[in-house]
Amino acid sequence: MEILANVLVGLVAALHLYILVMEVFLWQKKPGKALHGFDREMAAATAPMAANQGLYNGFLAAGLVWGLVASDPTGFRAQVFFLVCVVVAGVFGAFTANRRILFAQALPGAIALAAVLIAG
């Protein structure tokens, strides 16, 4: 179960690295605009906000990677803390921005969190 938990944590970290790249570097380019359906003007107007959000997603990914490489109990605690942050951010985003965030961010985080807690 520990291997499965580590794989799931790694996938959630990769998801948040992907979000970082999309929001910081590709927001005003074709992939970023297509993801959110923004035209050039809307993408330009929201780029600073997206970059800020992307940076936070990078911090979540870094914390999850730290949790994977740190020895226990620090690694376990870091994984639990950052996965809880992922779930909370996903639920908040689903209520305030877009319901898809619940399934794209909160659900994977919750599944990984359950696996970590069971394996722990």
Buried (B, 14 or more C-beta within 10 A) or exposed (E): EEEEBBEBBBBBBEBBBEBBBBBBEBBBEEEBBEEBEBEEEEBEEBBEEBBEBBEBBBBBBBBBBBBBEBEEEEBBEBBBBBBEBBBEBBBBBBEEEEEEBBEBBBBBBBBBBEBBEEBB
